[in-house]
Amino acid sequence: MKVNILAVGAHPDDIELSCAGTLLHHAALGHTFGLLDLTRGELGTRGTADIRTQEAFAAAEKLGARFRENLDLPDGFLRDDKQTMLKIISALRDCQPDIVLANALSDRHPDHGRAAKLVADACYYSGLRKIETYNIEGDEQQKWRPRAVYHYIQDRNRTPDFVVDITGHFQQKVEAIACYTSQFNDHETSDYSQEPTTPISGKDFMDYLHARARALGREAGYELAEGFNVSRQPGVRDLLLLD
């Protein structure tokens, strides 16, 4: 199913935390998007892989994604090998995105930087016709190269190369994040009250997300924003379209 934007995350919730507002903003402009998780987050301190999978699909529905797919790669052990690359290439060729949003170029979690490079490399290789991949029905897929890859900012504070206005979409972003009840702000419920606390599990983390969105938006004149980095310098055809 072709989409305009494919958001890719190393773990379920990477996308919601870092670029859900951007996806919602573009959906409001009439663009389509899909979600791709590389792993099930099975090494996470709280919850289980099965629970996080259920939460991920609930979040995808909340965001209005056209689809959500998981490649079942090993959490914590992402590797740049042929099998991994072919899985990502096949996913790209399936939905033929114009734009890909990927993990931070470097971050506290080693998987984030690894995933950023894996996805960026796969976007290039996906355009080479001599690399053969096949869809689930066994049909050979056509080559496809996205126009651009942009890397969302995650745990570490990075200076963005550009920001996207998410002012009207922050509440829906928070509601999507809240689908991950095993991970965020759920210490008082019977299901998760005995789980260990983590740097992201308390209410103070949600307050931090809001404060960061305000800080990212400030220089651009937005109330709230999400930030992105690029590895290839983008071009501008009309200066009057820049805010």
Residue pairs with C-beta under 8 A, 6 or more apart in sequence:
1 34
1 66
1 67
1 94
1 95
2 32
2 95
2 96
2 97
3 32
3 33
3 34
3 66
3 67
3 95
3 96
3 97
4 26
4 31
4 32
4 33
4 97
4 98
4 99
5 23
5 26
5 31
5 32
5 33
5 34
5 97
5 98
5 99
5 100
5 101
6 33
6 34
6 35
6 36
6 91
6 92
6 95
6 97
6 99
6 100
6 101
6 146
7 15
7 19
7 23
7 33
7 34
7 35
7 36
7 100
7 101
8 15
8 35
8 36
8 37
8 38
8 88
8 100
8 101
8 102
8 103
8 115
8 119
9 15
9 18
9 35
9 36
9 37
9 38
9 103
9 115
10 37
10 38
10 39
10 75
10 78
10 103
10 109
10 111
10 112
10 114
10 115
11 37
11 38
11 39
11 40
11 41
11 44
11 52
11 75
11 109
11 111
12 37
12 40
12 41
12 52
12 53
12 55
12 56
12 59
12 70
12 180
13 41
13 52
13 55
13 56
13 59
13 177
13 180
13 183
14 37
14 103
14 112
14 154
15 23
15 35
15 37
15 101
16 59
16 63
16 173
16 176
16 177
16 179
16 180
17 154
17 177
17 209
18 104
18 152
18 153
18 154
18 226
19 101
19 152
19 226
19 228
20 63
20 169
20 172
20 173
20 176
20 177
21 164
21 166
21 169
21 170
21 173
21 213
21 224
21 225
21 226
22 101
22 152
22 164
22 166
22 226
22 228
23 33
23 63
23 65
23 101
24 63
24 64
24 166
24 169
24 172
24 173
25 164
25 165
25 166
25 168
25 169
26 33
27 33
27 63
27 64
28 168
28 169
32 66
33 65
33 66
34 65
34 66
34 67
34 68
34 69
34 95
34 97
35 56
35 60
35 63
35 65
35 67
35 68
35 69
36 68
36 69
36 70
36 71
36 91
37 56
37 68
37 69
37 70
37 71
38 70
38 71
38 73
38 78
38 88
38 111
38 115
38 118
39 70
39 71
39 72
39 73
39 74
39 75
39 76
39 78
39 111
40 49
40 52
40 53
40 70
40 72
40 75
41 47
41 49
41 52
41 75
42 48
42 49
42 52
42 75
43 75
43 76
44 52
44 75
44 183
45 195
45 196
45 198
46 182
46 183
46 192
46 195
46 196
46 198
46 201
47 55
47 180
47 182
47 183
47 192
47 195
48 182
49 75
51 182
52 180
52 182
52 183
53 70
55 179
55 180
55 181
55 182
55 183
56 68
56 70
56 179
56 180
57 68
58 179
59 176
59 177
59 179
59 180
60 67
60 68
62 172
62 175
62 176
62 179
63 172
63 176
67 95
69 91
71 87
71 88
71 91
73 84
73 87
75 111
76 110
76 111
78 84
78 111
78 114
78 115
78 118
79 114
80 114
80 117
80 118
80 121
84 118
85 118
85 121
85 122
85 125
86 131
86 133
88 118
88 119
88 122
89 122
89 125
89 126
89 131
89 133
90 133
90 134
90 135
90 141
92 100
92 122
92 123
92 126
92 144
92 146
93 126
93 133
93 135
93 141
93 142
93 143
93 144
94 135
94 141
96 144
97 146
98 146
98 147
99 146
99 147
99 148
99 149
99 150
100 119
100 123
100 146
100 148
100 149
100 150
101 149
101 150
101 151
101 152
101 228
102 115
102 116
102 119
102 120
102 149
102 150
102 151
102 152
103 111
103 112
103 113
103 115
103 116
103 119
103 151
103 152
103 154
104 112
104 113
104 116
104 151
104 152
104 153
104 154
104 155
104 156
104 158
104 229
105 113
105 116
105 151
105 158
105 229
105 231
106 112
106 113
106 116
106 156
107 113
107 154
107 155
107 156
108 154
108 155
108 156
109 154
109 155
112 154
112 155
116 151
119 149
120 149
120 151
120 231
123 145
123 146
123 149
124 145
125 131
126 143
126 144
126 145
126 146
127 143
127 144
127 145
128 143
129 143
131 143
132 140
133 140
133 141
134 140
134 141
135 141
148 230
148 232
148 234
149 230
149 231
149 232
150 228
150 229
150 230
151 228
151 229
151 230
151 231
152 226
152 227
152 228
153 160
153 216
153 226
153 227
153 228
153 229
158 227
158 229
160 216
160 227
160 228
160 229
161 228
161 229
161 230
162 227
162 228
162 230
162 234
163 216
163 217
163 219
163 220
163 222
163 225
163 226
163 227
163 228
164 225
164 226
164 228
165 217
165 220
165 222
165 224
165 225
165 243
166 173
166 213
166 217
166 222
166 224
166 225
166 226
167 217
167 222
167 223
167 224
167 225
170 210
170 213
170 224
174 206
174 209
177 184
177 206
177 209
178 184
178 185
181 189
181 191
181 192
182 191
182 192
182 195
183 198
183 200
183 201
184 200
184 201
184 205
184 206
185 201
185 202
185 203
185 205
185 206
186 192
186 201
187 193
187 195
187 197
187 201
187 202
195 201
199 205
210 224
213 224
213 225
213 226
214 223
214 224
216 224
216 225
216 226
216 227
217 223
217 224
217 225
220 243
221 243
222 243
236 242
